[in-house]
Amino acid sequence: MTAALSGPAFSVHDIPFSTYGSWFDISPVVAEKTYAEDLHLVSHQNGMHGVLRLVPLDPATGERATARVEATPGLLSWIGEGGHVDLAYESPDTVRLRGSGLGIGVFAAAQTLTPFSGTYFLHDPAANGHVFTSYETGRRYRVTVLSGTLAVPAGAQALGSADRGLAMTAAADGAWEMAIEELGTSRPAYASSAPFDEIAEAAKRGFMDFVDAVAPWRSSATPAAELAAYVVWSATVRPTGLVTRPAVLMSKHWMDKVWSWDHCFNALALAPGCPELALDQFALPFDHQDDSGALPDSVAHSEVLYNFVKPPIHGWAFGHLRRRLPTPPSEAELATVYDRLECWTDFWLTARRAPGADLAHYQHGNDSGWDNATTFDRERVVVAADLAAFLVLQMHELSNVATELGRQGDARRWARAAEETQTALLEQLWSGDRFVAQGVTGGNTWSSSSLLDLMPIVLGEHLPGEVAGALADHIKAHLTPYGLATELTTSPHYLADGYWRGPIWAPATVLVEDGLRRAGHHRLADDISARFRALCETHGFAENFDALTGTGLRDRAYTWTASSYLLLAEAHAQRDGH
């Protein structure tokens, strides 16, 4: 099987093995920055929980066997000296395993069972399966042996502390097979749908169909396109719990939510090839829009958080999204988006605008998406230039959509509001050389070394030429060999792993690149795109990256990073004539 046919190989230490639609993955990452010795079945229902520990076993001794792990989109394997174990997804909630020359142990990750936590283990005689029930996920995990020899299970019906699980102990030259399902209270006994090889082939084909849809333009000039597509494909979950639509989580590591600006980048990358999925990504946070018009901070399987918001990039995003869709949105779809965007904009103009103020404000760095950026060091309740710029773009989009809907009065109203907001932005926050932030309480102004202060470049063609030129010059100072540092590397506040105080981030890259290009600064935009693409091709799709070394930081399988690569790579391929 060639790499081209099987898809890109990857390390499960960086990217979890999963499939489209599934709420669980196979990975050693069991919590934030926590790597276990063994691969685990990790569920993302009710949070992130390592439920089952999967251990390759020497069939002669029953002890742990030394084995390396190899993964491609359709198949994960443990490979030892005497044999191998293979795992493939049969469906989003079922994996099949087979082994030859190696056994497998399936054990509860939690050793202690209390009345409120841990995993209970039993044999279910009705379904002839072994069942782990998890307090943490609220789900059951059923193991059905299809062939091979099963050792006496340990800890069945045990309470308190105990080892719980089962082990396959086929002869050294023998083979075995089993299925593991994630389910609710009950379902009929497992019945095989197909031989293992057909299941693995179908899983691989499902991914290849996806990558053909989202990256038909890929070539040797975009070598990370297939892996980027896998990161997005494998992090997509079915509607369950509070997740109202098929959703691309930010990761199937610990960042297993949808935040209310991250989703925009995934929607844009998916739009040409998977338009329905793209529209679902854009709409999902709006399904939880509250009565004030605010979007939630984040949406996960079992929680929706409203204590912060995220920046209003949605007008910018929807303008790009509808141009990228193969079929324009219908009038009804446009009307729905218009109403939601209008409520979201009105939230900023009412709940987040002080009496008599022209410009809206953030209440904390978290509201900006740049949680700890140095812009917020002096004060946290801040009138910030990036917020005004995003609202100007959102008002322009509202005006455009209103025009298409025949709502001419609304179109004129939003066009006027955009002009007034941009005028206030330039009069109140432009210092002649750069934008400043302003405290809401005392009116003090200050500048910082954060790239956030330069984000009004997103206004692109709307900016006066001298303002765009000054911003472009400052942006150049943030460039390292790997891309745009979010804090000047010469700043005393720069931190290599400082979140928004230095590392390179995908969303800032895409927004700046787009604004520069629309402002006519194509050479700088090309440079930023090239550096970020090379960064991903070398260092993967981490949450963010060390600006001076390129090393991936934090969560190492982040979908908005993968989607940003796909966006920039596609645009580069089109400009290059591929």
Sequence and secondary structure as in RCSB ss.txt:
>XXXX:A:sequence
MTAALSGPAFSVHDIPFSTYGSWFDISPVVAEKTYAEDLHLVSHQNGMHGVLRLVPLDPATGERATARVEATPGL
LSWIGEGGHVDLAYESPDTVRLRGSGLGIGVFAAAQTLTPFSGTYFLHDPAANGHVFTSYETGRRYRVTVLSGTL
AVPAGAQALGSADRGLAMTAAADGAWEMAIEELGTSRPAYASSAPFDEIAEAAKRGFMDFVDAVAPWRSSATPAA
ELAAYVVWSATVRPTGLVTRPAVLMSKHWMDKVWSWDHCFNALALAPGCPELALDQFALPFDHQDDSGALPDSVA
HSEVLYNFVKPPIHGWAFGHLRRRLPTPPSEAELATVYDRLECWTDFWLTARRAPGADLAHYQHGNDSGWDNATT
FDRERVVVAADLAAFLVLQMHELSNVATELGRQGDARRWARAAEETQTALLEQLWSGDRFVAQGVTGGNTWSSSS
LLDLMPIVLGEHLPGEVAGALADHIKAHLTPYGLATELTTSPHYLADGYWRGPIWAPATVLVEDGLRRAGHHRLA
DDISARFRALCETHGFAENFDALTGTGLRDRAYTWTASSYLLLAEAHAQRDGH
>XXXX:A:secstr
  HHHH   B TTTS B  TB SEEEEEEEETTEEEEEEEEEE TTS EEEEEEEEE TTT SB   EEEEETTE
EEEE SS EEEEEEEETTEEEEEEEB EEEEEES  EE SSSSEEEEEETTTTEEEEEETTTS EEEEEEEES B
   BSTT  EE   EEEB   TT EEEEEEEEESS        S HHHHHHHHHHHHHHHHHHH TT  TTSTTH
HHHHHHHHHTEE SBTTB S EE S SSS  SEETTHHHHHHHHHTTT HHHHHHHHHGGGGG  TTS   SEE 
SS EE SS     HHHHHHHHHHHSSS   HHHHHHHHHHHHHHHHHHHHTTS TT SS  BSSHHHHT TT GG
GSS SSEE HHHHHHHHHHHHHHHHHHHHTT HHHHHHHHHHHHHHHHHHHHHHB SSSB EEETTT  EE  SB
GGGGGGGGGGGGS HHHHHHHHHHHHHTEETTEEBSB TTSTT  TT TTSS B HHHHHHHHHHHHHTT HHHH
HHHHHHHHHHHHHH B SEE TTT  EESSSB HHHHHHHHHHHHHHHHHTT 
